[in-house]
């Protein structure tokens, strides 16, 4: 059975919950380490989704009557 892909928004929600639980400071060491590991896994998944999305984002530019596809580059500032 194929595992259902989790959305970026759901990952961020879970990361917020993990962070909140860790910040409370009332977990024993073993539970805190497990939560931290979960947070790292979620962070990795979120990063993978962002990287895939960034690769997919393109800008179509009309160039002499032809459409030219270029990678999206975010300007800083």
N, C-alpha and C positions, 0 to 999 in steps of 0.2 A: 504494500500500500504506500502510495506516495505521500510524503509529508506536506501539509498545506503551507504555502509560503506566507510568512507573517509580514504585515505591512510595516513600512517605516514608522508610521504614526503609532502603531501598537508597540513597536520596539522602544520608541522614545518614552511612551507611557510606562512601560515596564522598567526602563532605566531610571526614570524619576522615582518609582516606587522603591527600587533597590537602593538608590542614593538616600532616600528619606529614611529607610530602615537602618542603613549604615550610620547616618548622621545622628540618629537617636542615641547610639552608643550602648544600647541595652542588650545586644547580642553577645553570646559567649564567643570565644575566639574561633571555634570550629564553624559555627553558623556564620560569623562575619566573613570568614575566608570563603565559604560556599557562596555567600551573596556577592562577594567581590568577584569570584570566578564567573558567576552568572552575569554580572555587569560587564565583565570583559568580553564574554561571548556575545552579548547583546550589542555592545559597542562595535565589535568586529562585523557583525551582520549589518548594522546600520551603515558602517563605512563601505561595505561591499555594495549595498544598495545605492549609496550616493555615487560611488565610482561608476557603476553601471549606468545610472541616470545621466551623469556628466558626459559619458561617452555617447549617449543617445541624442543629447541636445545638439542640434545643428541650426545654423542660420542659412536660409536660402537667399542668395543675392542675385539679383538680375544683372547679368553682364552681357551687354551687346545682344540682347534678345534671347540669350540662353540663361538657364538657371544654373547657378554654380553653388554647390553645397560645400560649406566650410564648417569646421568644428567651432563650437561655441567657446569663446574665451571671455571670462568674466573680468571686467576692468576693476581695479582696486581704487578705492577712494570714494 
